[in-house]
Amino acid sequence: MNWKRFWLAFFLVFVAYFATNMLIHVVILGDTYMKPEIQKAMRPEAEMSKFFWVRIVTTLVFAFFFTFIFAKGYERKGIMEGVRYGVYVTLFYFFVTSFEQFIIYPVPYFVVWYWVAAGLVQAVLMGIIAALVYKPRSAT
């Protein structure tokens, strides 16, 4: 494994995941989350802010394993490899966790599909980043 390229890809995937989470959940869905039927399922904002460090940790863990699994299965197929990987991650992670949240919390059904669609965009973007940045060491 090319650790230098891995760490660079990991860092860029982390930044992309963190930034797109903020864009999706604060900017795009922020007003939706303020609706009373959704508010009753969420912690108050001040309480959520206390746990911001948890978001950093979970984002780091996600970005690490997203990149690590990509690097382990790297096939030298270019950007489309990253797109395909992003679709797989969407189905394996974002689709499953979004619907699990729907079962547990009283969020409207349309929000779940927003989460899945947003996860698809995120995962494909991160897959493309990983595909562009990660290159294994050449055999010499």
N, C-alpha and C positions, 0 to 999 in steps of 0.2 A: 504494500500500500504506500502511496506517495503521501506521507504525513504532512508535508509542507502545503501541498495542494488541498489535502483534506481539511486542514485547519482554516485555510482561506475560504474554502467553500462553506464550511460550517459557520464561520463568522457571517458571511454574506447571506446564507439561508436564515440565520438567526435574525439579522437586521430586517430582512424581507418579511419574515413571519411576524415579528414584533410590529413593524410599521403597518403591515396590512391588517393586523388585528385591530390596531388603533383606528385605522381608516374605516374598517367595516363596522366595528362595534361602537365607536364613539361618533364618527361623522355620519356614516350611512344609516346605521340602525339606531342611533342615539334617541331620536324622537320616538321610534317604535317602542323602545324599551321604557319610555316614560308613560306609556299608556297604563291606566290603572289595572287592567287585567294581567299585564306583565309585571308591573311593579310589585304586586302581591307575591310574586314568585322569587323576587330578588332581595338581596341584602340592601340596606340603605347605602347610598354612595359613600358616606363617611366610613362605614364599616368595611366596605369593599376596598377603600383606599388603604386601610391598615394592612391588608393582605396583598398589596401590590408586589411585594417581594416574592410571593408565591408565583405570580404570573411570570416574573423574570426567571425563576428556577425552572418552572415547567416549560417555558419557551426554550430555555437552554437545553433541557433534556430532549425535547421534541426535535429541535434543530440538530442536535448531536446524532440522534438515532436516524433521523431522516437522511442525513448526509452519510452516516456510516453504512447503512443498508444500501444506499445508492452506490457507494464506492465498492462495497463487497460484490455487488452484482454488475459492476460496470462492464458494458459490452462494446464500447467504442462506436456507438451508432449515432452520435451527435445530438442535436437539439431534440429530435423526435424521441430519443431514449428518455430524456428528461420529461417530455410531455406525457409519454406512456407511464412513466413512473408516477408522475403527479396524478394521473387518472386512477392508478392502482391505489395510491395512498388515499385519495378521495373516497373510493368505495370501501376500503378497509377501515379507515379512521373517521373521516368527516361524516360520511353517510351514517355509519353505525352509531357514533357518539351523538350526533344530532337527534336521531330518532330515539335513542335511549333517554336523552334529556326531555324529549317530548312526553315520554311515558311517565317520567318522574315529576316534572314541573308543569304547571298549568300555563304553558305558552301556546299561543295560537299556531295552528298547523302551518300557516304561510311563513312564519318565522323559521320553522325547521327547514323549509326549502330554501330560504335565504341563506341559512347557515351552510347547507349542502353546496349551493351554488358558489357562495363565497369561498368555501373550503376548496372547491375545484379550482377556482382562479388562483388561490394561494398556493395550492400544491403543484399546479402546473408551472406557475412562476418560479417556485423554489426548485422544481425539477429542472427547469431550463437553466437556472443559475448553477445548479450542481453539475449539469452536463457541460456547460461552458467553462467552468472553473476546474473541476476535478479531472485530472489526467493521471493515470498510473505511471509509475517509473518505467522508463523504457528498459527492456532487457538488454544489457550490455555485457 
